[in-house]
Amino acid sequence: MLEKLFKLSENNSNVKTEIVAGFTTFLTMAYIIFVNPSMLSATGMDSGAVFVATCLAAAVGCFIMGLYANYPVALAPGMGLNAFFSYVVVLHMGYSWEVALGAVFLSGVCFTLLSLFKIREWIINSIPLPMRKGIAAGIGLFLALIALKNAGIVVGNPATLVGLGDITALPAALASLAFIATIALAHFRVKGGVMIAILLVTIIGLIMGDVQYAGIVSMPPSIAPTFMQMDIAGAFNVGMISIVFAFLFVDLFDTSGTLIAVADKAKLLDKDGNLPRLNRALLADSGASMAGSVLGTSTTTSYIESVAGVAEGGRTGLTAVVVGVLFLLALFFAPLAGMVPAYATAGALLYVAVLMVGGLKSINWDDITEAAPVVIIAIMMPLTFSIANGISIGFIAYAAIKIASGKASELSTSVWFLAILFLIKLIFFPG
């Protein structure tokens, strides 16, 4: 049955290899079951319900990807977009988390439509690569700021806007330890290094009396507080246009980049460098996002950590299905997830930030008309505390700089359209 369903022989794989690959991928991305509830609960969402939604959304996404698209790509609520959901849309802009979930649902619908009508290829191909790299780097810097803020390392200062917090305080010290341990484990290629660092710091916090023991295993908490709570009507508010677009835009590029990177590593691309069944993979991603919003979590997306499973020999959707099963088993570890303090996950956030900023190395720094907009888009996300504002200002800057430099012919139709749209939004609907 497995052979017929996943075409194991055709992909030069077997059941044992796929299971090992699935376990490997899960270990590298399991940190999300600790990080996501910690971040989304800041909005007032029930932490236990978010934990269940996180595991279920990841499992649903993995099952769709594995059974429908037959690719060894795992999915879970995405880093960066969960921070945008909590700290910008809800805490900064003042929308309810129900409306934010509605925006996630609408972005999933839009993603599905773009995939069905094959508009995605036009968008991806017409957006300059430097801008895509700038968006990823900006999200990385945004995550870094949130990590440092949660740890108390960076604090508000009325004279200088921000300042250095008390780095001798327990949260700051343990967050620093979590980051250093994560980097060291990553350097030595230890599987599950991020999760190990989170658990290590949580144990230290427990020993020092800062964390209260709540048990390890139990029946899953109720998902009722978040299930079917999204406010779709509220998400149609004019001010939410850029929010829905930000969720869509980031997921679109993140998913496309991840799918190509994983497929390339697994040697699944065709002779022209294209990914067969790409639309199926994209529909799996958008479907998982819609399902996640219904369950009660932020945008669900493909994880680059899937490369770890591919490196272990994973070549088919069976790898993704194994990851999905492991996320379902993780449902019974809710007490452990509930004990993890914010400073323990700060190290993971900062580690992800380092990885995302690394894309700037491919920017042509000798072309100032390319480099300047990238820097603008990257620094405006953390400085405005908004992914949406960073994207908006970055595209406006890119178009303006190209026009002023006599390079207007380099602007694609989609860049013109987005720059004008964002300009109108910022003028008439700021914030």
Secondary structure, DSSP 8 states (H G I E B T S, - for coil): -HHHHH-TTTTT--HHHHHHHHHHHHHHHTTHHHHHHHHHGGGT--HHHHHHHHHHHHHHHHHHIIIII--S--EEE-TTHHHIIIIIIITTT---HHHHHHHHHHHHHHHHHHHHTT-HHHHHHHS-HHHHHHHHHHHHHHHHHHHHHHHTSEEEETTTEEEE--TTSHHHHHHHHHHHHHHHHHHTT-TTHHHHHHHHHHHHHHHTTSS----S--S----TTTTT---TTGGGSGGGHHHHHHHHHHHHHHHHHHHHHHHHHTT-S-TTS--TTHHHHHHHHHHHHHHHHHHT-S-EEE-TTHHHHHHTT--SHHHHHHHHHHHHHHGGGHHHHHH--HHHHHHHHHHHHHHHHGGGGGS-TT-HHHHHHHHHHHHHHHHHT-HHHHHHHHHHHHHHHHHHTT-GGG--HHHHHHHHHHHHHHHHS--
